[in-house]
Amino acid sequence: DLPDGDIPIDHDVVVDEAFADDVDALMVPVIETGGINLSLALVKGDQVVFTGAYGWADVASGTELTVHTPMSMASVSKTFIGIAAMQGVEAGTLSLDDSIADLVGFPVNNPRVEGETISLRHLLTHNSGLEDSREYDRSYDVGDPTLALADFTRGYVTPDGAYYRPKNFSGRAPNDAFSYSNVGAGLAALGVASASEREFADVVTQDILEPLGMTDSAYFLTDLPVAPATQYDSKQRPYEQYGYPTYPDGMMRSSAHDMARYIAMVQGNGTFDGVTVLSPESVEQMLTVDPSLGTDEDGQAIIWAQLGSTDGRTVLGHTGGDFGVGAILGLDRDTGAGLIVMINADSTDVDVALATLRPLFALIDALELADQ
């Protein structure tokens, strides 16, 4: 159980006190009834309008969650791959239709399909034919990964590789069937990194995190300025911090403070606080759903997906869930509303946080900003 007493609340950015009171009134019952802790960031257009944290970063020690506490975002981490890929396109170091084999420097051939060429785009849209097998599940380990991204992915897709199995691939040709693949996302990240002749973590740090002032964020525990939030199962039992070699697919740990800046950059068409990360044209290309692609969402774009369309609202973004963590990032491109909710509880509890999305979007829509 969570500690007795009032739920700790930490605010950073608050553009309107009445708005903050409304958000608190929505969030505190989630902590009280759901037994989870969460942080969130809300933006309207390119302006951060609210960041807050509720509950505890570590229950046993009573350490309170703050807007600067890094929290694992699971597969929301993949959105950074999409940003980095589009930066590579802008820099001229790669094309989305480049062969992934050419980018990474080793063969990537589906043994169950003749004559196919798997492109970076196929991987970024989960339509490559690459699948997650038990070899991916076995790659999890306590602490930071000790096996390099390049070593694992090469070993996963090449016939002489230590992690190679024919079932690592489906029997379908690229663009023939959607199959969500964490390894595929990791391989795409390796292609982006190889094109820039850097490690992927360095690409993201140098080209996204540092320009945006995201100082609470990193893939690896050793690179974080403070300890991340403890991750809990549905019975409030802590997991040890863990990692895996395909870290770009789910190991970004970030704070409400930092993700507010990230989301505002995307909603600002690639620019936040005078810093341009992507051009408006690249943001639009990245977020444009391709109706010809298979997807398990309502539409697939470049890593990002259309999460739903209800009450006339179309939401683009990404969800994430792993052992002891859950997150959802959503953007309404029509209204400019954007948000992220991050929890340190099992992904089975994500539905508790998901129930807050519609009222949060409504609150952002109703907020009147002085400069708008």
Summary of the structure (lengths in Angstrom):
residues: 372
radius of gyration: 19.9
end to end distance: 43.7
largest distance: 63.6
contacts: 1355
relative contact order: 0.19
helix: 36%
strand: 22%
